[in-house]
Amino acid sequence: MVLPLTNPVIIKLNEITTMVQDKSKLTESEIDEIKIIFKELVKKNERYDLDEIEFWFENEGSWKIKEPRVRITNLANYVQDKYQQTAHLRIISDDDCGC
């Protein structure tokens, strides 16, 4: 099932578009900032579909080169996966059964 992008996610994608000066390649500081943006989203339980994110950047208009779009999508995936794994570990560690 494809999740449509929510308004909070679209707002953050617009923030990324505004923040990135050179749409042909991302700087290390921009990559760090993008990770923080996606981390904030997942901490607020905002879910996003990676194909939808890639599609959004493709159609936004100012991202002519594919590599930065793919890099942002990969960062979104990395942050979401990492957060879900640590959330799962927290649930397991909260179990008091002592097994």
N, C-alpha and C positions, 0 to 999 in steps of 0.2 A: 504494500500500500504506500503510495506516494503522499507525503505530507506537504501540503502547500505551505509556503513560507508565511510566517506570522508577521504582523506589523513590527514588533520589536526586532525581529531578525532582519527585516528589510531596512529598518532604520540603521542598524549596525553595518549592513552591507553598503549603504550610502555613506556612512562615516568612513569606511575603509576606502571607498572610491575617492572621497574628498581628501583623505589623508595622504594617499599614495601620489607622489609628485610625478614620477616617471612610470607610466603604465606598462612600459616595455620590460622593466625589471624591478624587482623588489629589493630594497636595502635590508640589511640585518636589523636595523632599528624598526623598520616597518613590519618585518616578519614578527619581531617580538611583540609589537603593538597589536598585530592581527591575532596572535595567540591569546593575548589578554582579552581582546574583544570576544572571541569565541568562548573563552573560559568563563567570562561573565555571563554569557548567554546560557551555557549549560548549568551553571550554578543556580540560575533562576528557573531551571527546569524548562527552558525553551528548547524544543526539539526542532531539528532541521534535517531535511533530506539533501544529501550531497549533490545529487543530480540537479535538484532545484537550485542549489547555490551556483553550481557551474553554469546552468542555463541562465540564471539571473545576470551573472557577470557577462556572459556571451551577448545578451540582448541589451545590456545597459547602454552600450554605445561607445564608451571611451576606452574599453579594453580590447584593442585591436589584435594584440599578440596573445596566443594561446597559453604560453608557458606560465605567465604570472597568474592567469585564471586557474590553471591546474594546480599551481603551488598553493593558492589560497584555499582551494577545495581540499587539497591534501592536509593543510593545516587544520581546517575545520574538522576533517575526519580524525586526525591525530588527537585533537583536544577532546572531541566527543568520546572517542574510544577510551582514552586515558581516564577521563572523568567517570565513565560508566564502570571501568574496572575498579577504580578506587572506591566508588560508591558500593559496588558489590562486595569488596573486601571489608568495608565498614559494616555492612549488614551481617556478614559472617562473624566478625569480631564482636558484634553486639550480642551474639548468642551466648547466653549464660549457662548452657547445659553442661559445660565442662567435659564434653565427650573427647 
